[in-house]
């Protein structure tokens, strides 16, 4: 008896997706889930990290990798074009609070310029890109202790990482 191949069905089956930040923890899990649901995934990859979940899980071998930095508009455009993306998940960022304090300019370049480059590249390809999902952070609301945050709360970042996420949220809304 011949085994039948099971192909995923549903809204992600055969959809072309670009993921920024796929080598990060949340991005790697998102990428795995998209692959499991049948999406064709391209990842914009700044640096390969063999210790990352993305590499260790095998997801890195199952996606198209497009090398480049979010700060490089041409690299972002190439990644969208390579993916033939209709959906973009933007999780790429410099996420380390301590690193942001040491290098605020680098954090703003990655998180703010990276976001406006991504959004501009998607705007330029609006005939193909239909959805852009931008990951935020509770850090955009500042430090309120143990209180829960809602999206209706005011943005109140004070240190470089928090402010970069406030800017990312404002750019996405614009």
N, C-alpha and C positions, 0 to 999 in steps of 0.2 A: 504494500500500500504506500502510495506517495504522500509525503507530508505536504500540507497546504501552508503557504506563507500567510501569516496574519498581518494585515496592513491596518494601521490606525485609521479610524474614521473620525469625523467631527470637524469643528471649525479650524483646527490647526493642521489638519492633514494636507500636506503638500504646500502649505503657505510658506512664502519666502520671508525670512525674518533676519534682521540684523540685531545683534546684542553687543552693546558696549559694556565693558566690565565683566565679561564672561569668565575671566580668570580669577575674579574675586569670589568670596564665599557664596553670597546670594546669587550673583550672576551665574556661577557654575551650576547651582541647583536649578535655577530657572532654565538654563540651557539644556540640562538633562531632561527636565520635564517637557520642554518644547520638542526635543528629539523623540521622546517616548510617545508624544502625541502626533508624530509624523511631520513636524515642520522641517523645512530645509533651512538650516541655521548657518549664518555667517557671523563670525566674531571679529570685531576690531580688536587686535591684540597689540599692546605696547611691548610687553616683555613676556616671553615664555617662562613659566616657573614650574619646573618638574615636581615641586613639592605641593603645588596647589591641588585642590580637589578637582579642578577642571582637567588637569593632566592625569592625576592618579585614577580618576573614574573612567578614563578613556574617552570622555566627551571631546577632548582636543583633537582626537583622531577622527571623530565623526562629523566635524563641522568644517566648513571652509574658513580658513584663517586669512584675514586681511591685515597685514602689518601696518602699524601707524599709531600716531598720537592724536588724541582729540584736539589738541592745540593746532594741528595741521589740517586746515580746511580741505585741501586737496586729498589728503589721506582719508578723511571722513567721506568725501564724495566718492572716492574710488571704492570704499567699502560698501556704500549703499548701492553703487552700480554693480559691483561684483555679486552682491546678494540678490540683486533685482528685487529689493525689499519692498513689501507693501506694509510691513509693520516694523517699527524700530523700538527696541527696549533700551533705554539709556540708563545704565547703572554705573558707567565708567566715571571714576572720580579718584582724587587723592583723598583717602578716607581717614588718615591717621591724624588725630588731634594734636599730638605732640609734634609730629613732623610739620603740621600746619603752623604751629607757633615758631618753629625753627626757620621755616621757609614760607612765609605768607605769600610772597609773590608767586612762587611755584604752585602753591595751592590755588590761588586765584586764576592763574593761567590754566591749570588742569580743569578746575571745576566751573569757573565762569566762562572763560574763553572756550573751553571744551564744549560747554552746553550751547553757547550761542553759535558756535561752528556747526554743531550737530543740527540744531534747529534750522539754521540757514540752509544747510545742505538738503534737509528734508523739504524745506519750503521750495527750493529750486527744483525739486523732483516731485512736486505735489501731484503730478499726473500719475505717479507710481506709488508713492508713499501715502497711505491712507490713515495710518495710526502711528502716533509717537507717544510712548509712555515713558515718563521721566521719574526716576526714583528720587525720593526726598529723604529727609532724615528728621528725627525728632529734635536733633540739635538746632534746627532752624528756629525752634521756639525758645531757645535759650535754656537756662537751668532753672526749672521750677520745682526742683525737689522731686517728691514722689507723686505729684499730681499728674493725672492722665492728660494727654494732649488731644485736642480735636483739630480738624482742619479749619475750624472757625476761629481758633485762637490766633492772636496777633503774632507775627514773626518777630523774634527778639534776639537774634544772634549778636554776640558781643566779641568773641574771639575769631581769629581768621577762618577756622574751619566752619564755625556756625554761620558767619557772615557769607561765606562762599555758598552755603546751602540756601540761605535766604535769597541770594542773587539767583541761584539755579531755579528756585520756586517762582520768583518773579519773572524771570525770562520765560519759563514754560507757560505761565499764565498769559504772558503778552502775545 
